[in-house]
Amino acid sequence: MPANIETYANMAAFASLREPAWHGLGTVFDKPVSTDKMLELAHLKDWNLRFVDAEDVMPDYSFNKKTLHVVRDNPFKAGQKDVLGTVGSRYNIFSNESIFDFGDTLTTGRRRWETAGSLEGGTTVFGTLVATDDIVLDPNGSADSIKRYLLLTSSHDGSGNLIAKKTNTRTVCRNTLNIALRGIGDEFKIRHTMNMEAKVEDAKKALGFADAYDVEFEAEAKQMIEKALTKDKFFAMVKDFFPEPTDNVRGRMTKWETKTQDIMHLWENGTDTVGNLPDSPWKAVQVLTEHNQWFRGIRAGNTENFLAAGAGFDLLTNKFRDDVWQYGLTLAA
């Protein structure tokens, strides 16, 4: 199944607050729950993750170095043991309980559990916390609502790190997990050879979990959405970022006209993404950011540049988006 949610009979290792996922699997609950209860509802509790020496499992084989299997108690079948992966001696197991407790510690009660699940037979787990209050811009007008999720995900087969990431994607399956990981947002990674508990303060700093961070972001966003901006002034902003060429050598003028037409098409809600927003510096920031991400060229099916930009790994892209944000603040001043 495309969701890749772990299932057995009519049960699924997935739980969601109030809103069912597109795949229709798992448990939907109507009131916020504790971390322990969330693990229980998503069938992530009491896996008893542990090591088994590969030589004990395969006594007829010799190994060049210490090799371990990561084993769990199956959450659906009592008495069944599952081998999730094979790892080296330096590998450190992060239990589901410790991963979710890590998220709780980072957010100190300012977020509640929204979704949680297990993918690909337990080799990958995830959970999302959502801020207890949405940022609502222009509540009496466009009411543009921004949900702030914190994604926690980790592998149990040695294939990946523990990742904590800020995202606006509600993770409910493999596809949405991939989208969240590729998207823009502060993130922090912990290798399975490291001590998770020792990294809490570093993670808080990297993810901006000081109260001032959200307060400053909301104040600047509101400042931009409350200031009117005409179409002509937006086009002047576009030309500041993309100056009009003086000639058409190698099709420069033609390319510029195409680019600016695409941007203005977005401004006119051509992709149905900004129709609820007033003409404002906030809308200008959203339009230029959308164009920067989705209108970049992908050659011969190579999506590396696209994904790097979306994940915040491209320095030029990051600088452009920072410059757009600052320009928007200037227009709102």
C-alpha positions as CSV (number, residue, x, y, z in Angstrom):
1,M,0.0,0.0,0.0
2,P,1.4,3.5,-0.9
3,A,1.0,4.6,2.8
4,N,3.5,2.0,3.9
5,I,1.8,2.0,7.4
6,E,2.5,-1.2,9.3
7,T,-0.7,-3.3,9.5
8,Y,-1.9,-6.7,10.8
9,A,-5.4,-8.0,10.1
10,N,-7.7,-5.0,10.8
11,M,-5.2,-3.2,12.9
12,A,-2.6,-0.5,11.9
13,A,0.3,1.2,13.7
14,F,-1.1,4.7,13.2
15,A,-3.0,7.2,15.4
16,S,-4.3,10.6,14.6
17,L,-6.0,13.4,16.6
18,R,-9.5,14.2,15.2
19,E,-8.6,14.0,11.5
20,P,-8.5,10.7,9.7
21,A,-5.6,10.2,7.3
22,W,-6.2,9.7,3.6
23,H,-5.5,6.0,3.8
24,G,-8.2,5.4,6.4
25,L,-6.0,3.3,8.6
26,G,-5.4,3.3,12.4
27,T,-7.1,5.0,15.3
28,V,-8.6,8.4,15.3
29,F,-9.1,10.0,18.8
30,D,-11.0,13.2,19.6
31,K,-9.1,14.7,22.6
32,P,-5.3,15.3,23.2
33,V,-3.6,12.5,24.9
34,S,-0.4,11.9,26.9
35,T,2.8,10.7,25.3
36,D,2.3,7.3,26.8
37,K,-1.2,7.0,25.5
38,M,-0.2,8.2,22.0
39,L,2.4,5.4,21.8
40,E,-0.3,2.9,22.9
41,L,-2.8,4.1,20.3
42,A,-0.3,3.9,17.5
43,H,1.0,0.4,18.6
44,L,4.4,1.9,19.3
45,K,4.6,1.0,23.0
46,D,6.6,-1.7,24.6
47,W,8.5,-2.9,21.6
48,N,11.4,-3.9,23.9
49,L,14.0,-3.0,21.3
50,R,17.2,-4.8,22.0
51,F,20.3,-6.3,20.4
52,V,20.9,-10.0,19.5
53,D,24.4,-11.0,18.5
54,A,24.4,-12.1,14.9
55,E,26.8,-15.0,15.8
56,D,24.1,-16.3,18.2
57,V,21.5,-16.3,15.4
58,M,23.9,-17.7,12.8
59,P,26.4,-19.9,14.6
60,D,27.6,-21.6,11.5
61,Y,28.9,-18.2,10.1
62,S,31.9,-16.2,11.1
63,F,31.9,-12.4,11.1
64,N,34.8,-10.0,10.5
65,K,33.5,-7.6,13.1
66,K,30.9,-7.4,15.8
67,T,27.5,-7.5,14.2
68,L,24.2,-7.1,15.9
69,H,20.6,-7.5,15.1
70,V,18.0,-5.0,16.3
71,V,15.1,-7.0,17.5
72,R,11.6,-6.1,18.8
73,D,8.6,-7.8,20.3
74,N,5.9,-7.6,17.6
75,P,3.1,-5.2,18.7
76,F,0.4,-7.2,17.1
77,K,1.4,-10.9,17.6
78,A,2.2,-11.9,21.1
79,G,5.4,-13.9,21.4
80,Q,6.7,-13.0,17.9
81,K,10.1,-11.5,17.6
82,D,11.1,-9.3,14.6
83,V,14.5,-8.5,13.3
84,L,14.4,-4.9,12.2
85,G,18.0,-4.5,11.0
86,T,21.6,-5.3,11.3
87,V,24.0,-2.8,12.8
88,G,27.6,-2.4,14.1
89,S,28.8,-2.4,17.7
90,R,28.8,1.4,18.0
91,Y,25.1,1.6,17.2
92,N,22.8,3.0,20.0
93,I,19.2,2.0,20.1
94,F,16.7,4.8,20.6
95,S,13.4,3.3,21.8
96,N,10.1,4.7,20.7
97,E,9.5,5.9,24.2
98,S,12.8,7.8,24.3
99,I,12.2,9.3,20.9
100,F,8.7,10.6,21.9
101,D,10.0,11.8,25.3
102,F,12.7,13.7,23.4
103,G,10.0,15.6,21.5
104,D,8.1,16.3,24.8
105,T,11.3,17.7,26.4
106,L,12.0,19.9,23.4
107,T,8.6,21.5,23.4
108,T,7.9,21.7,27.1
109,G,4.1,21.5,26.8
110,R,3.7,24.1,24.1
111,R,2.7,21.4,21.6
112,R,0.4,18.4,21.6
113,W,0.6,15.0,19.8
114,E,-1.1,15.1,16.4
115,T,-0.1,11.9,14.6
116,A,2.2,8.9,15.1
117,G,2.9,5.7,13.2
118,S,5.2,2.9,12.1
119,L,6.3,2.3,8.5
120,E,7.7,-0.6,6.6
121,G,7.3,-3.3,9.3
122,G,8.7,-1.2,12.1
123,T,11.9,-0.1,10.5
124,T,10.9,3.6,10.6
125,V,8.7,5.4,13.2
126,F,7.4,8.9,13.3
127,G,5.4,11.3,15.4
128,T,4.2,14.9,14.9
129,L,3.5,17.5,17.6
130,V,1.4,20.6,16.7
131,A,1.6,24.0,18.4
132,T,-1.3,24.4,20.8
133,D,-2.2,27.7,19.1
134,D,-2.1,28.4,15.4
135,I,-0.6,31.6,14.0
136,V,-3.6,33.3,12.4
137,L,-2.8,36.3,10.2
138,D,-5.5,38.8,9.5
139,P,-8.2,37.0,11.5
140,N,-11.0,39.4,10.4
141,G,-10.0,39.2,6.8
142,S,-8.1,36.4,5.0
143,A,-7.6,34.4,8.2
144,D,-4.5,32.8,6.9
145,S,-3.7,30.1,9.4
146,I,-0.2,28.6,9.9
147,K,0.1,25.3,11.7
148,R,3.4,24.6,13.2
149,Y,4.4,21.0,13.5
150,L,7.4,19.3,15.0
151,L,8.2,16.0,13.3
152,L,10.1,13.3,15.1
153,T,11.3,10.3,13.0
154,S,13.9,7.6,13.4
155,S,14.9,4.3,11.9
156,H,15.4,1.1,13.8
157,D,17.4,-0.7,11.1
158,G,20.5,1.4,11.0
159,S,19.5,3.3,7.9
160,G,19.1,6.8,9.3
161,N,19.4,9.3,12.1
162,L,16.9,10.5,14.7
163,I,15.5,13.7,13.1
164,A,13.5,16.5,14.8
165,K,12.2,19.0,12.2
166,K,9.9,22.0,12.1
167,T,7.4,21.6,9.2
168,N,4.0,22.6,8.0
169,T,3.3,19.1,6.8
170,R,1.0,16.8,8.8
171,T,2.8,13.5,8.6
172,V,0.5,10.5,8.1
173,C,2.3,8.1,5.8
174,R,5.6,7.5,3.9
175,N,4.8,10.1,1.2
176,T,4.0,12.9,3.7
177,L,7.1,11.9,5.8
178,N,9.2,12.4,2.7
179,I,7.6,15.7,1.8
180,A,8.1,17.0,5.4
181,L,11.8,15.9,5.4
182,R,12.4,17.6,2.0
183,G,10.6,20.8,2.8
184,I,11.8,24.0,4.3
185,G,12.2,24.0,8.1
186,D,14.8,24.0,10.9
187,E,16.0,20.5,11.7
188,F,18.3,18.7,14.1
189,K,19.8,15.3,13.6
190,I,21.2,12.8,16.1
191,R,23.2,9.8,15.0
192,H,22.5,6.5,16.6
193,T,26.1,6.5,17.9
194,M,25.4,9.5,20.0
195,N,23.7,10.2,23.4
196,M,20.2,11.6,22.7
197,E,19.7,13.0,26.2
198,A,22.9,15.1,26.0
199,K,21.6,16.8,22.8
200,V,18.4,18.3,24.1
201,E,19.7,21.8,24.7
202,D,21.6,21.8,21.3
203,A,18.4,20.7,19.6
204,K,16.4,23.5,21.3
205,K,18.8,26.1,20.0
206,A,19.0,24.6,16.5
207,L,15.1,24.5,16.3
208,G,14.6,27.9,17.7
209,F,12.5,26.7,20.6
210,A,12.9,29.9,22.6
211,D,9.6,31.7,23.1
212,A,11.0,34.7,21.4
213,Y,11.3,32.9,18.1
214,D,7.6,32.3,17.5
215,V,6.7,35.7,18.9
216,E,9.1,37.5,16.5
217,F,8.0,35.4,13.5
218,E,4.3,36.1,14.2
219,A,4.9,39.8,14.7
220,E,6.8,40.2,11.5
221,A,4.2,38.1,9.5
222,K,1.3,40.2,10.9
223,Q,3.1,43.4,10.1
224,M,3.4,42.3,6.5
225,I,-0.1,41.0,6.0
226,E,-1.7,44.2,7.5
227,K,0.1,46.5,5.0
228,A,-1.5,47.0,1.6
229,L,0.6,46.5,-1.5
230,T,-0.5,47.3,-5.1
231,K,0.2,45.1,-8.1
232,D,2.5,47.8,-9.5
233,K,4.5,48.0,-6.3
234,F,4.8,44.2,-6.3
235,F,6.0,44.2,-9.9
236,A,8.6,46.8,-8.9
237,M,9.8,44.4,-6.2
238,V,10.0,41.6,-8.8
239,K,12.2,43.8,-11.0
240,D,14.4,44.6,-8.1
241,F,15.1,40.9,-7.7
242,F,15.1,40.2,-11.4
243,P,16.2,43.3,-13.3
244,E,15.0,43.7,-16.9
245,P,17.8,43.0,-19.4
246,T,18.9,45.6,-21.8
247,D,19.1,43.3,-24.8
248,N,17.8,39.9,-26.0
249,V,21.2,38.2,-26.5
250,R,20.8,34.5,-26.0
251,G,17.1,35.1,-25.4
252,R,17.6,37.1,-22.2
253,M,14.6,39.3,-22.7
254,T,12.4,36.4,-23.6
255,K,13.4,34.4,-20.5
256,W,12.9,37.5,-18.3
257,E,9.4,38.1,-19.7
258,T,8.5,34.4,-19.2
259,K,9.8,34.5,-15.6
260,T,8.0,37.8,-14.7
261,Q,4.8,36.6,-16.3
262,D,4.9,33.4,-14.3
263,I,5.4,35.4,-11.1
264,M,2.6,37.8,-11.9
265,H,0.4,34.8,-12.7
266,L,1.0,33.5,-9.2
267,W,0.2,37.0,-7.8
268,E,-3.2,36.7,-9.6
269,N,-3.7,33.4,-7.8
270,G,-3.0,31.4,-11.0
271,T,-2.1,28.3,-9.0
272,D,-4.9,28.7,-6.4
273,T,-2.5,29.1,-3.5
274,V,-2.8,32.8,-2.4
275,G,-6.5,33.5,-3.2
276,N,-7.3,34.1,0.5
277,L,-4.5,36.6,1.0
278,P,-4.9,40.4,0.7
279,D,-2.5,42.2,-1.7
280,S,0.2,42.8,0.8
281,P,4.0,42.3,1.5
282,W,3.0,38.9,3.1
283,K,1.4,37.8,-0.2
284,A,4.5,39.0,-2.1
285,V,6.8,36.9,0.1
286,Q,4.6,33.8,-0.4
287,V,4.5,34.3,-4.2
288,L,8.2,34.8,-4.7
289,T,9.0,31.8,-2.4
290,E,6.6,29.6,-4.3
291,H,8.1,30.6,-7.6
292,N,11.6,30.1,-6.3
293,Q,10.8,26.5,-5.2
294,W,8.4,25.3,-7.9
295,F,9.5,27.0,-11.0
296,R,13.2,26.1,-10.9
297,G,14.3,23.9,-13.8
298,I,14.6,20.1,-13.4
299,R,16.9,18.8,-16.1
300,A,16.6,15.2,-17.4
301,G,14.7,14.1,-14.3
302,N,17.4,15.2,-11.9
303,T,15.5,16.5,-8.9
304,E,18.6,17.0,-6.6
305,N,18.6,20.8,-6.9
306,F,14.8,21.0,-6.3
307,L,15.0,18.8,-3.2
308,A,18.1,20.5,-1.8
309,A,16.4,23.9,-2.1
310,G,13.2,22.6,-0.4
311,A,15.2,21.1,2.4
312,G,17.2,24.3,3.1
313,F,20.5,22.9,1.9
314,D,21.1,25.3,-0.9
315,L,22.9,28.5,0.3
316,L,21.8,30.7,-2.6
317,T,18.2,29.6,-2.2
318,N,18.3,30.3,1.5
319,K,19.9,33.8,0.9
320,F,17.2,34.6,-1.7
321,R,14.4,33.7,0.6
322,D,15.9,35.6,3.5
323,D,16.3,38.7,1.2
324,V,12.7,38.3,0.1
325,W,11.5,38.3,3.7
326,Q,13.6,41.3,4.6
327,Y,12.3,43.2,1.5
328,G,8.7,42.3,2.6
329,L,9.4,43.8,6.1
330,T,10.8,47.0,4.4
331,L,7.6,47.3,2.4
332,A,5.5,46.8,5.5
333,A,7.4,49.4,7.6
